[in-house]
């Protein structure tokens, strides 16, 4: 899951970390840990004390969760710490996990993580919608909220995803190049969610043959 691409030239932070161990997948599904990884990617490095200020969790809780994340390669200690106040940083900009696995343990853990991430996205989106009245008019008008129903084959859906990633890639590179951001640019979360909508019944095309006795002259 999440975009897969090579990191921009000169980017010191690896673009992605891939989780395949069911224990790592289940560990990352914890909402506080997902929040910590996201904050470190956007605002890190920082200490457990700063993490507590940003999340509202206790310092002890943040320290525990950061150690669990480090165990599975999602975060690591950053240089520059003093005493017990060690800073942490994310090990990559994105997290990947399997879309499909023949291993039932991996498949179940991956699906559970996908659901947890979707719930995380929904909570963030809800908070943004609750506070959007505070935004300047130009940002309220620029934000997008809607959906489209399209009929695609699996191959076309894959192609659509690749085209969307290609469209976003130049803007993603600004994440590691602050000097390349135009004046007035701010962080915008773009969600790419496309799923087979099983609540819409499949269309069945019936082929009806005309009985031989009912055919009229000129039917053939």
C-alpha positions in Angstrom: 0.0 0.0 0.0 1.0 3.7 -0.4 3.0 5.1 -3.4 6.0 3.2 -4.6 8.7 5.1 -6.5 12.4 5.9 -6.3 13.4 8.8 -4.0 14.2 12.2 -5.7 17.9 12.8 -6.5 19.8 14.0 -3.4 17.1 12.8 -0.9 18.9 11.4 2.1 15.8 9.8 3.6 14.8 6.5 2.0 11.4 6.9 0.2 9.8 3.8 1.8 10.0 1.1 4.4 8.2 -2.2 3.6 6.5 -4.2 6.4 5.9 -7.9 5.8 6.2 -9.4 9.3 2.6 -9.9 10.8 4.0 -8.6 14.1 5.3 -5.4 12.5 2.0 -5.0 10.7 0.0 -5.3 13.9 2.4 -3.1 15.8 2.0 -0.3 13.2 -1.8 -0.5 13.3 -1.8 1.2 16.7 -3.3 4.7 16.3 -0.7 6.4 18.5 2.2 4.8 16.6 0.7 5.8 13.3 0.4 9.3 14.6 4.0 9.4 15.9 5.4 8.2 12.5 3.4 10.8 10.7 4.5 13.5 13.0 8.2 12.5 12.7 8.0 12.5 8.9 6.5 16.0 8.9 8.1 17.6 11.9 10.9 15.4 13.2 13.3 14.7 14.7 12.0 15.2 18.2 12.1 13.7 21.7 9.5 11.7 23.6 8.8 14.8 25.6 8.0 16.8 22.4 6.0 13.8 21.1 3.9 13.9 24.3 3.2 17.6 23.7 2.1 16.9 20.1 0.0 13.9 20.8 -1.4 14.6 24.2 -0.1 11.2 25.4 2.3 10.9 28.4 6.0 10.9 27.9 6.3 7.3 29.2 3.7 6.2 26.7 5.4 8.0 23.8 8.7 6.6 24.8 7.3 3.1 24.8 5.6 3.4 21.4 8.7 4.9 19.9 10.8 1.9 21.0 8.2 -0.4 19.5 8.4 1.5 16.2 12.2 1.3 16.3 12.0 -2.5 16.8 10.3 -2.8 13.4 12.4 -0.3 11.6 9.9 2.6 11.3 11.9 5.1 13.5 15.4 5.3 14.8 17.5 7.4 17.2 18.7 10.6 15.7 22.0 12.3 16.6 22.2 15.3 18.9 20.6 13.9 22.1 21.5 15.1 25.6 21.4 12.6 28.4 18.1 10.7 28.5 16.4 13.1 26.1 17.3 11.4 22.9 15.6 12.6 19.6 13.9 10.2 17.2 13.5 10.4 13.5 11.5 8.5 10.8 13.5 6.0 8.7 11.5 6.6 5.5 8.9 8.9 4.0 6.3 6.2 3.3 5.3 2.8 4.6 4.4 -0.1 2.3 2.7 -3.4 3.1 1.4 -6.2 1.0 -1.8 -5.8 -1.0 -2.1 -9.6 -1.2 -0.3 -12.5 0.4 -0.8 -16.3 0.2 0.3 -16.4 3.9 -3.0 -16.0 5.8 -1.3 -14.5 8.8 0.3 -11.8 6.7 -2.9 -11.2 4.7 -5.0 -10.8 7.8 -2.5 -8.5 9.5 -2.2 -6.4 6.3 -5.9 -6.1 5.9 -6.3 -5.0 9.6 -3.6 -2.4 9.1 -5.4 -1.1 6.0 -8.6 -0.7 8.0 -6.7 1.1 10.8 -5.1 3.5 8.3 -8.5 4.2 6.7 -9.9 5.0 10.2 -6.8 7.2 10.9 -7.4 9.1 7.6 -11.1 9.6 8.4 -10.4 11.0 11.8 -7.9 13.5 10.3 -10.3 14.4 7.6 -13.1 14.9 10.1 -10.9 17.3 12.2 -10.0 19.2 9.1 -13.7 19.6 8.1 -14.6 20.7 11.6 -12.0 23.5 11.5 -12.2 24.5 7.8 -14.3 27.6 8.7 -11.1 29.1 10.1 -9.4 28.9 6.7 -9.0 31.8 4.3 -11.6 31.8 1.5 -9.0 30.9 -1.1 -8.2 27.7 0.7 -11.8 26.8 1.4 -12.5 27.1 -2.3 -9.4 25.2 -3.3 -10.1 22.2 -1.0 -11.7 19.2 -2.7 -14.3 16.8 -1.3 -16.2 14.5 -3.5 -16.2 11.1 -5.3 -16.5 9.6 -8.7 -18.0 6.3 -9.8 -16.3 4.9 -12.9 -16.3 1.4 -14.5 -12.8 0.0 -14.9 -11.0 -3.2 -15.4 -8.3 -4.2 -12.9 -5.7 -3.2 -15.5 -7.3 0.2 -16.0 -7.5 0.8 -12.3 -3.8 0.0 -11.9 -3.0 2.4 -14.8 -5.1 5.1 -13.2 -3.2 4.8 -9.9 0.1 5.0 -11.7 -1.0 8.2 -13.6 -2.2 9.8 -10.4 1.2 9.0 -8.7 3.0 10.5 -11.7 0.9 13.6 -11.5 1.7 14.1 -7.8 5.4 13.3 -7.9 6.7 16.8 -8.8 4.8 18.2 -5.8 6.0 15.4 -3.5 9.6 16.4 -4.2 9.0 19.7 -2.4 8.7 17.8 0.8 12.5 17.4 0.9 13.2 20.7 -0.9 11.7 23.6 1.0 13.5 26.1 -1.3 11.5 24.7 -4.2 8.1 25.6 -2.7 6.4 28.6 -4.1 5.3 31.4 -1.8 2.1 30.6 0.0 2.5 26.8 -0.3 1.2 24.8 2.7 1.0 21.1 3.5 -1.9 19.5 1.8 -2.9 15.8 2.4 -4.1 14.2 -0.8 -5.9 10.8 -0.2 -6.0 8.3 -3.1 -8.7 5.7 -2.3 -10.2 3.6 -5.0 -12.1 0.4 -4.2 -14.4 -2.1 -5.9 -17.9 -0.9 -4.8 -19.7 -4.1 -4.0 -22.8 -2.2 -2.8 -23.7 -1.5 -6.4 -25.1 -4.7 -8.0 -23.3 -6.0 -11.0 -25.1 -5.4 -14.3 -26.3 -8.6 -15.9 -26.8 -8.5 -19.7 -29.3 -11.1 -20.7 -29.1 -12.5 -24.2 -32.6 -13.5 -25.3 -33.0 -15.8 -28.3 -36.1 -15.3 -30.5 -38.1 -18.5 -30.7 -38.1 -20.0 -34.1 -41.9 -19.9 -34.5 -42.1 -16.2 -33.7 -39.6 -15.0 -36.2 -40.9 -12.8 -38.9 -39.9 -12.5 -42.5 -36.8 -10.4 -42.8 -35.5 -11.3 -39.3 -32.6 -13.2 -40.8 
